[in-house]
Amino acid sequence: MKTRLLLSVLLISVLTFSCTDEPDDKPQAPDTLVRSAGVYVLNEGLYGANNSSITRFSFDDSLSVADIFMQQNGRGLGDTGSDLAIYGGKLYAVVNKSSQLEVMNAATGVSVRQIPLFDGDVPRQPRKIAFYGNRAFVCNFDGTVAVVDTASLNVEKYITVGSNPDGITVAGGKIWVSNSGGLNFPDYNNTLSVIDPVSLTEEKQVTAGVNPYVLAPDSYGDLYLIARGNYGDIKSRLMIMDAGTGNVKHTFSEFEAINFTLAGDTAYVYNYDWMSGSSSILMLDVKTETVIRNSFVTDGTVVQTVYGIAADPVSGLVYVSDALNFAGTGKVYAFTSEGKLKFSFSAGMNPAVFAFLNKKVIQD
Amino acid sequence: MAIFLLNLLLQAQEPVKDTLSIGGVEVTGQRPPESQRSASPMQVLGEHELNDLPGSGISDALRTFSGVTIKDYGGIGGLKTVVVRSLGANHTGVFIDGVPVSDVATGQTDLSRFVLDDLQAVELFVGQDPALCQPARAYASSSIVRFMYRSQDTGVNKSGFRAGFRTGSFGLVNPSAKATFRIGESTLAGLSLAYNHAKGDYPFVLKNGSLPDTTLQRENGDITALNMSFRTETRFNDSAALILNTWLYAADRGLPGAVIFYNHHSSQRLNNLDFSGSLSYRNKKGRKELLSVLSYTNAFLRYRDPDFLNQNGGLDNHFSQQEVYLSQAVSLPFGSFFNAGFAADLVLNSLNTDQYTAEHPFRATGMASASLKATARRSEAQATLLFTHLHDRNGSATSASRTELSPSASFITLILSRPLIRLRLLFKNSFRMPGFNDLYYNLVGNPDLRPEFVNQFNGGIIYTGSKQDFSFELHADAFRNIVKDKILAVPSQNLFLWSMQNLGKADIRGVEIQGNAAYSHRSGLNTRLALNYTHQKALDVSLEGGPTYKHQIPYIPFQTFSGTASVRFSEFGFGISSLYNSHRYVLGENIPANLLHSWWTHDLVVNWERPLGQHVFSLRLDVSNLLNTQYEIVKGFPMSGRAFYLTLNFKL
């Protein structure tokens, strides 16, 4: 009963949201619609424990497969997954300690290619991935960005950037990389590298906050990013930069933030205060650059250890992962944009990143 | 030095005793009857038992004891720490020849550094040694492991020389030599040297999902170590003895790290350079006894990770720590029923590294203990109160003080004399201070940590019997340990950033059963059988309703079993040992993903000892992990499969 109810609720929301899509965003044939087929969750696992995994939740049957990678490929994903994304029908998983880029068929999870990212025999430790044209850009902790041809799946080139890049995105026609310097305690880096996606070279470095991390563009020419600070007197903050000039526009100093996601005009920003063990998620309007709501969750659902966040562009649902005690099964909650819990499911250890599988459906 | 002078003045004129037996090293191969009379559960392996026990390191001896779990990262160079009755390694005090070994950074002692040669006895006390004249520090841990090295190889008046050579699997080369000589009338000196090199490149099987098993070789598991010790024993005109013990340990080893899927690169190195010197003086006259200890330790550790992706092109961390230790203990009779023991200790620790938030952290610990023992014909009761005052200075910035009182009490009584059955009870309260790493390590350390407290309860019976050439012993104990403010490493913002917190509570209940049987025939045939079984439920009771609530705490097997058997006849000795650890969980949540499988291993040894005139020649073959079992004690750290070791010894 519950499943059926859930499905009908989902379908309604799917229809609602697909109708509100901006008409000129991506021209679609009028008789097709895009439907959320499922969501992939990358579970980091524990460092040194070879237990990173990918959980898949399918809307067809509302069933989740705890480790679709293991199920489809008969082997483990590896040690410490750090990013997951779908591009051009393929699912890309960045596996940090195993130092691999795992490329799968997005519909099935079957591995197409395992791309080792090593410098001689020294692991480069890939962290995050972004796409532009027919190329994937993977930033590696060894201070490089690997350029991967998405058709041949060969590494074309390594571009040298700053130290320990820990975030990558496309904004204003450029590739932006956050040079965290995270392994240089206490002297963290504070720059972003700007890469030209045509010449495949680092164009310039611009100054951001201390220890830059996740970054993402809005649709108004801005680049949002987290600067993690020094874990001491410099707190972890959300900042806005001008994606044209590369200048810092604003730092939200009224709240601490360790991660965020952008969906349309809304940024969902979270913080986890490990001293008190409490999580908080707030909503921000990126058009006005003001806080919409200090507490995103409105129905009293308690997320113990918020560990990842993403919004499904099709259904509009906001997915929040909970690492609980970091040492066992994690949880994923799907909220409506009103902050009401829609459904939840169990994931693997330390669920952190989401990728949404959408399906084009022919309407009758 | 004032303490020593005082001792010399206190010496009474007693007739010279015709023995070299000196407190602390008086175990001479016979199972001391103490283990049958001790209110604290005690296990001993004496010289012969050690000789008949298969193994190539001292942890091989310790792991056969009941209640003991060795956390072993595999290989000869792999770190090995000892956990007793589910209490973390920080709760086990390790004493070498009566002098404590400590590490103020981690609070744990790595056993892989101690050599097996000349080991005379290994003892484990749960709670404490019931002896009255011992340092206050001997009461400060929840359990005590003692290693005692042989003071001499030859008779009382002779000088001697021993040379040995051990070699075997995975590139092991281990020559050792020891010279014993007299200095003047009353001093016996021993100088020993051991070099140890192993490649540690053992094969292991990698399992990954349903992929075919692949056999790989452990890389970067090599070790080169040098152990050097110089020891003197001086006897005075009474039974008093002064022992000087100096020890130098230098090692360079690879840290192979956890086995990682698709990435087998390993390049981390660890270097140690430790020096330790101690002087102890013991004087025993009837029921009066006096012990003074002075020791100094300097431990240097260097950790390198050339592939750490920082801007300096790798990590190169240095830790240098010093300890000065002073102890004065005395025991006295009070009437015919009572004996009392008093001890006062001072421990000074300092550490220097660039990896701490604190510059030059310093710790001064003052301890005082008072024990009272009442002895009747059939019973013995003992109560001890340990007072600890501790002062931490964290660079020039802050300082913290702490005072604790730790009581303990034990009782043993003969409840039946035919058959001989004793009942014993023990209560002990103890705590462990957070180590300097817990407090100050960059990003991880938490200077607000409190100590971790343990209450131990034990009740058991001891049955001993003998019939003609046959002797039999059975110990059965039930225990409960309650841990509060357990120090745990908890991820803070992400998995790259952990923090130490006083979050845990544990409730540990268990049963230990030990059975020993020995048969000695007039013809010289000696056989021995020892079976140890432990069942433990070590539950995390930190947070009711949490995902780990009432789950077994990580790395504690539910059941452990060890069985050892030996036969000795004429020039030959044969020994076998079997070990079993049930399944364990590597993390707090007891789910299949965190499961580590159970394992059985079997080791054996064959000894041949042949006198050649006044000299003795011996040959020994060890086979460890006879059935080539593939297993892990720590997740991601495979243990070695079957290995062979050959040892030659020659005594002049």
Interface residues (C-beta under 8 A of the other chain):
Chain A: E44 L46 Y47 G48 A49 N50 N51 M70 N73 G74 R75 G76 G78 D79 T80 V95 K97 S98 S99 Q100 Q114 P116 F118 D121 V122 P123 Q125 F141 D142 G143 S163 N164 G181 G182 L183 N184 F185 P186 D187 R228 Y231 S236 I258 Y272 W274 A323 L324 N325 F326 A327 G328 T329 G348 M349 N350
Chain B: N208 G209 S210 L211 G257 A258 V259 I260 F261 Y262 N263 H265 S267 D307 F308 L309 N310 Q311 N312 N442 L443 V490 P491 S492 Q493 N494 L495 F496 L497 S499 G546 P547 T548 V586 L587 G588 E589 I591 A593 N594 K635 G636
